[in-house]
């Protein structure tokens, strides 16, 4: 050899490495081709109607609905346990005998059992944040279902209240995983138009669980043996066993695969999730390119994926909103809904009639959730959530005023207002929360943001379990319905927060939301801003590595490729989604 490779490419002071520039230019052209695919995928999704979205993503919808049904178990048990405290067979088994021969479960044990579920849920929620990032949604769900099947044996066979507490702690772990996994999975397997419906379906599953529990308890009111509470526990096995059998065949989230760098597998999964039909214009490859593009945007804006990264840079604002939105479910007076039966019995209704009305209450909640699907596509999430809080604030104020009176008619009116409260809650705050939490976070930090938000919800839930009995109980503060004043004031502060801080994510892709947050757009202007993540101004940055790969591409190119490459560079300036110069303008 007459010259080495290094000698071949040795350049003078004024020369340009032509081969290096040619390779870099090829990277630029590849990036521009990918950008066009992303633009096409984005346009296709924006032009889809809800009906068209269902036709294209019908298989993804089915899988999301299936995994979310695990939430039915949590709704079922959240209603079951408090109701058992008044079941004579349950109280005789786990309570203590009083001097008069009757049995009771002390207030401290009632609080301990209720809080035990929440503590287990907090552990499960944090576990979900770690497990999903490493093993994906599918394997985490399968492992959690197996664990749930096993731990149901503990409360079913328990003979002491201590063992029962251990069982509730253990069951809380998979409940925490289900509550956060379903929310994230629903937002990642379908398109923008279907995100709110699939996310709010989680609330419908929660209400269905409460409805099934109330119906089950109503059916066992006449029994006086141990099976009055053991059979309802045994019914819990129906859900994890059936869901596990179907979940074995469930597809992984394509977003998870993209974050793992497994784009080819993601394309195959998108094909499994969709049924576009001939001539629809849908391209799985372009869809995955869009996911990769969004992932790169987020890598450049916030490269980390740890819990600490949720509180850094622009993600701090997104985490704050997600945590606040989910916490508001426990701060807006929702704890009152569980006491409708209590107020109805105080007004003279029999236990059977009270349970019948509670069935109607949960039925109203289910109708409200379905109604929210229609409203979100017209009014948007921010509007429904914020003004729903305003209405709830007024209802709670009325309940507080009625609490001043002591007549049976006033107590019945309180029970009726709680039914109305349930309906409004399940039209607005209840279901819309799940959609907002799933949309506020970046895709790379979604699981961990949802985890943090859910645990803020759990913490305030524990506070509610502690203070609400003391508000109501005649042996404590004895506020009764007058505690509506307290919750009304708290609900008003929640309304003010949402009015100034909660943005509108309606019809926004994840990439568009990334840019709106990175530009610091005020919450009340989110709906009036035009964003195109693929349209950028001139920039020497690049998608992969601005400082190394494309540095100096605008320089004059000498040698054989001088004229062609210089002309190309003049016509095609490098685009970069990470330059924070994306097109953002008021419409």
VODRENZA-69178 format. One record per residue (C-alpha): x, y, z. Coordinates in steps of 0.02 Angstrom, whole numbers, padded with zeros to 5 digits, always signed. Layout:
XYZ;...
END
This chain:
+00000+00000+00000;+00067+00169-00048;-00038+00264+00075;-00132+00229+00234;-00315+00267+00263;-00269+00412+00373;-00155+00483+00238;-00293+00463+00110;-00406+00575+00210;-00275+00696+00271;-00340+00869+00231;-00262+01039+00214;-00313+01189+00317;-00445+01244+00193;-00506+01073+00139;-00666+00982+00185;-00683+00796+00219;-00795+00756+00070;-00831+00576+00117;-00874+00626+00296;-00987+00763+00231;-01070+00645+00108;-01106+00522+00247;-01175+00659+00357;-01282+00723+00214;-01351+00548+00189;-01400+00550+00372;-01486+00717+00347;-01582+00654+00196;-01633+00498+00293;-01694+00610+00434;-01793+00717+00312;-01873+00560+00238;-01919+00503+00414;-01988+00677+00449;-02102+00662+00298;-02164+00492+00359;-02198+00568+00529;-02292+00712+00449;-02397+00590+00347;-02438+00485+00500;-02483+00640+00600;-02597+00705+00461;-02682+00535+00444;-02718+00526+00631;-02783+00704+00643;-02904+00671+00498;-02979+00515+00577;-03153+00529+00650;-03197+00432+00807;-03292+00301+00704;-03145+00282+00584;-03025+00269+00731;-03126+00126+00804;-03125+00035+00637;-02937+00054+00616;-02890+00018+00798;-03030-00103+00844;-02908-00238+00900;-02809-00114+01004;-02972-00055+01083;-03018-00234+01128;-02850-00268+01212;-02856-00105+01308;-03033-00139+01370;-02980-00313+01425;-02828-00260+01527;-02925-00117+01607;-03054-00241+01673;-02929-00286+01808;-02985-00122+01889;-03155-00202+01920;-03071-00301+02060;-03013-00142+02146;-03185-00061+02133;-03263-00222+02197;-03153-00233+02350;-03159-00047+02389;-03347-00068+02414;-03343-00241+02493;-03235-00206+02645;-03327-00054+02718;-03493-00145+02695;-03431-00297+02791;-03406-00192+02947;-03596-00197+02966;-03616-00382+02920;-03657-00481+03080;-03567-00643+03024;-03410-00543+02980;-03414-00443+03141;-03438-00600+03247;-03287-00682+03163;-03165-00537+03169;-03235-00422+03304;-03230-00419+03494;-03373-00459+03612;-03448-00314+03709;-03517-00328+03889;-03695-00338+03822;-03651-00491+03717;-03645-00403+03548;-03492-00394+03435;-03401-00246+03359;-03246-00208+03258;-03156-00062+03339;-03133+00100+03244;-02944+00077+03249;-02956-00093+03165;-03079-00027+03036;-02957+00111+02994;-02811-00011+02996;-02893-00130+02872;-02942+00012+02755;-02771+00095+02764;-02686-00075+02743;-02759-00089+02568;-02693+00085+02527;-02519+00048+02594;-02509-00109+02489;-02569-00010+02339;-02431+00120+02364;-02301-00020+02362;-02379-00094+02206;-02384+00072+02116;-02198+00100+02142;-02161-00078+02089;-02257-00048+01929;-02144+00098+01885;-01992-00015+01894;-02065-00174+01820;-02147-00097+01666;-01988-00004+01616;-01888-00166+01624;-02011-00303+01573;-02151-00213+01482;-02338-00203+01513;-02385-00381+01464;-02264-00476+01576;-02296-00359+01722;-02484-00387+01705;-02465-00576+01695;-02354-00583+01850;-02474-00470+01946;-02624-00577+01901;-02535-00734+01962;-02490-00646+02125;-02671-00590+02147;-02738-00766+02119;-02623-00828+02258;-02653-00693+02388;-02843-00704+02377;-02822-00865+02476;-02767-00763+02628;-02929-00667+02663;-03036-00813+02603;-02965-00933+02733;-02922-00805+02868;-02991-00836+03043;-02917-00685+03133;-02917-00500+03097;-02726-00497+03097;-02719-00623+02953;-02855-00524+02865;-02746-00368+02875;-02600-00463+02798;-02714-00519+02658;-02772-00342+02621;-02593-00278+02622;-02543-00414+02498;-02694-00384+02386;-02657-00198+02383;-02493-00231+02288;-02572-00297+02127;-02714-00171+02143;-02584-00033+02137;-02504-00110+01983;-02671-00130+01893;-02725+00049+01931;-02571+00126+01848;-02531-00004+01715;-02704+00003+01637;-02699+00193+01625;-02531+00196+01535;-02568+00048+01421;-02734+00124+01365;-02645+00281+01306;-02513+00187+01206;-02608+00058+01102;-02729+00173+01010;-02737+00340+00921;-02766+00515+00986;-02955+00516+00960;-02978+00356+01063;-02860+00400+01207;-02993+00486+01314;-03122+00348+01289;-03003+00206+01333;-02929+00300+01481;-03100+00343+01553;-03156+00163+01528;-03049+00132+01682;-03172+00235+01784;-03315+00134+01709;-03228-00025+01766;-03209+00048+01940;-03395+00089+01946;-03440-00083+01879;-03340-00160+02020;-03436-00056+02147;-03599-00104+02063;-03558-00290+02067;-03505-00278+02250;-03667-00190+02299;-03771-00318+02206;-03674-00461+02287;-03697-00389+02460;-03882-00360+02427;-03898-00544+02382;-03815-00603+02543;-03907-00490+02665;-04019-00635+02718;-03875-00754+02758;-03809-00765+02935;-03667-00891+02916;-03483-00869+02872;-03519-00892+02686;-03606-00723+02686;-03432-00646+02674;-03325-00791+02612;-03421-00815+02449;-03402-00630+02401;-03215-00651+02432;-03212-00808+02325;-03293-00713+02181;-03131-00614+02166;-03050-00764+02081;-03163-00744+01930;-03074-00587+01869;-02887-00629+01875;-02910-00806+01809;-03013-00752+01657;-02906-00598+01621;-02745-00700+01635;-02808-00827+01507;-02837-00688+01381;-02687-00581+01429;-02567-00721+01377;-02606-00672+01197;-02605-00483+01225;-02484-00376+01122;-02350-00271+01205;-02360-00082+01194;-02271-00022+01035;-02212+00133+01129;-02122+00021+01254;-02035-00070+01111;-01983+00096+01030;-01909+00154+01195;-01811-00010+01198;-01746+00021+01021;-01847-00125+00949;-01930-00035+00804;-01957-00189+00695;-02051-00276+00835;-02151-00116+00862;-02205-00118+00678;-02265-00298+00698;-02363-00251+00854;-02444-00102+00767;-02502-00222+00631;-02579-00331+00768;-02667-00182+00846;-02741-00112+00685;-02856-00163+00543;-02838-00017+00422;-02909-00100+00266;-02856-00070+00087;-02843+00110+00030;-02851+00182+00206;-02680+00264+00191;-02623+00194+00359;-02441+00140+00369;-02376+00042+00519;-02198+00092+00472;-02243+00277+00470;-02337+00256+00633;-02182+00183+00718;-02073+00317+00637;-02186+00444+00721;-02161+00357+00889;-01972+00356+00863;-01975+00540+00815;-02073+00585+00972;-01957+00479+01078;-01805+00572+01007;-01886+00740+01041;-01907+00690+01223;-01730+00619+01234;-01660+00788+01181;-01775+00888+01295;-01757+00774+01446;-01644+00624+01421;-01673+00541+01590;-01806+00415+01637;-01786+00407+01826;-01908+00467+01958;-01797+00619+01989;-01813+00667+01806;-02000+00688+01834;-01957+00841+01938;-01828+00918+01821;-01848+01044+01682;-02012+01047+01587;-02062+00879+01661;-02081+00959+01832;-02234+01054+01770;-02307+00898+01689;-02282+00794+01846;-02359+00929+01954;-02517+00935+01847;-02534+00745+01840;-02514+00728+02029;-02635+00870+02064;-02768+00804+01944;-02769+00631+02022;-02759+00698+02200;-02911+00806+02167;-03015+00647+02154;-02990+00631+02342;-02992+00817+02380;-03159+00863+02300;-03270+00776+02428;-03285+00608+02341;-03270+00522+02510;-03448+00581+02541;-03516+00464+02406;-03486+00310+02513;-03599+00380+02649;-03760+00393+02549;-03822+00229+02627;-03780+00296+02800;-03884+00454+02776;-04029+00357+02698;-04035+00238+02846;-04033+00386+02964;-04183+00453+02869;-04279+00292+02904;-04241+00183+02753;-04219-00003+02786;-04049-00082+02752;-04121-00172+02600;-04193-00011+02528;-04031+00080+02563;-03933-00052+02466;-04058-00040+02324;-04029+00147+02315;-03840+00120+02319;-03861+00009+02166;-03948+00154+02082;-03807+00269+02137;-03674+00163+02052;-03788+00143+01901;-03792+00333+01887;-03603+00332+01896;-03591+00212+01750;-03712+00317+01646;-03611+00472+01688;-03449+00392+01630;-03526+00345+01462;-03593+00523+01444;-03419+00593+01476;-03357+00504+01318;-03473+00612+01213;-03433+00772+01306;-03244+00755+01293;-03248+00759+01104;-03346+00921+01104;-03305+01018+01263;-03132+00948+01296;-03051+00878+01453;-03003+01042+01538;-03178+01115+01523;-03268+00961+01589;-03146+00935+01732;-03138+01116+01788;-03322+01160+01778;-03368+00990+01848;-03273+01042+02004;-03373+01205+02009;-03537+01108+02007;-03476+00986+02140;-03425+01134+02248;-03603+01201+02241;-03680+01030+02280;-03567+01009+02432;-03615+01183+02492;-03800+01135+02480;-03765+00974+02577;-03680+01076+02713;-03828+01194+02725;-03949+01047+02736;-03843+00975+02875;-03893+01120+02986;-04072+01054+02987;-04109+00894+03084;-04276+00840+03012;-04293+00673+02919;-04339+00769+02762;-04173+00863+02767;-04078+00700+02792;-04168+00622+02643;-04123+00776+02542;-03940+00749+02587;-03951+00570+02523;-04031+00633+02362;-03896+00766+02338;-03762+00633+02358;-03843+00536+02215;-03834+00693+02108;-03655+00721+02165;-03611+00544+02109;-03682+00575+01936;-03589+00741+01912;-03428+00667+01981;-03436+00521+01860;-03470+00637+01713;-03321+00748+01753;-03187+00723+01884;-03201+00533+01899;-03172+00478+01718;-03084+00630+01644;-02945+00617+01773;-02880+00456+01694;-02869+00535+01522;-02780+00689+01588;-02652+00592+01691;-02608+00482+01542;-02588+00634+01427;-02495+00756+01539;-02332+00658+01550;-02201+00632+01416;-02200+00459+01338;-02029+00415+01410;-02083+00462+01587;-02266+00412+01573;-02258+00258+01684;-02162+00346+01822;-02270+00503+01813;-02428+00399+01826;-02349+00306+01973;-02313+00468+02066;-02486+00537+02028;-02573+00379+02088;-02475+00377+02249;-02522+00557+02286;-02701+00498+02261;-02669+00352+02381;-02593+00465+02513;-02744+00581+02512;-02854+00426+02512;-02773+00372+02675;-02808+00545+02747;-02990+00527+02694;-03003+00356+02777;-02942+00435+02939;-03038+00599+02944;-03205+00556+02862;-03269+00439+02999;-03222+00571+03127;-03318+00703+03031;-03474+00594+03025;-03470+00492+03186;-03578+00552+03332;-03437+00496+03447;-03310+00613+03366;-03334+00783+03282;-03514+00738+03237;-03520+00862+03092;-03629+00746+02989;-03686+00830+02830;-03613+00995+02891;-03443+00927+02838;-03504+00976+02665;-03442+01152+02707;-03265+01086+02730;-03267+00988+02567;-03349+01130+02472;-03208+01248+02521;-03077+01120+02473;-03166+01087+02308;-03165+01274+02271;-02975+01282+02290;-02962+01133+02172;-03068+01227+02045;-02955+01381+02056;-02799+01274+02031;-02870+01189+01877;-02929+01353+01802;-02753+01423+01801;-02643+01268+01786;-02736+01131+01691;-02705+01132+01501;-02818+01061+01365;-02744+00907+01279;-02893+00878+01164;-02841+00818+00988;-02656+00840+01029;-02529+00706+00984;-02393+00666+01110;-02266+00758+01003;-02374+00914+00999;-02396+00909+01188;-02207+00892+01208;-02179+01052+01110;-02317+01149+01198;-02241+01108+01366;-02062+01140+01306;-02115+01313+01244;-02195+01353+01414;-02366+01389+01337;-02489+01446+01473;-02623+01318+01517;-02768+01425+01455;-02687+01445+01283;-02655+01261+01244;-02812+01245+01139;-02778+01400+01034;-02597+01364+00985;-02549+01287+00818;-02407+01161+00832;-02315+01058+00701;-02176+00953+00780;-02102+00917+00607;-02092+01099+00551;-01934+01187+00611;-01839+01344+00567;-01658+01342+00508;-01549+01256+00635;-01379+01173+00639;-01444+01053+00771;-01491+00875+00730;-01604+00739+00792;-01464+00623+00846;-01313+00728+00893;-01309+00910+00843;-01133+00945+00902;-01045+00804+00809;-01143+00729+00666;-01200+00883+00572;-01079+01014+00633;-01022+01123+00490;-01136+01049+00358;-01168+01223+00292;-00985+01246+00248;-00924+01249+00069;-00891+01073+00004;-00735+01054-00101;-00683+00915-00217;-00789+00808-00329;-00951+00836-00234;-00925+01024-00215;-01064+01088-00326;-01196+00957-00290;-01177+00952-00103;-01168+01139-00084;-01326+01158-00186;-01414+01025-00084;-01365+01108+00078;-01428+01275+00014;-01596+01198-00030;-01614+01082+00121;-01562+01158+00287;-01552+01031+00427;-01707+01015+00534;-01706+00976+00718;-01849+00942+00834;-01732+00969+00980;-01690+01148+00937;-01846+01212+01025;-01881+01318+00871;-02029+01218+00810;-02174+01308+00733;-02283+01369+00876;-02402+01509+00837;-02572+01571+00891;-02709+01524+00770;
END
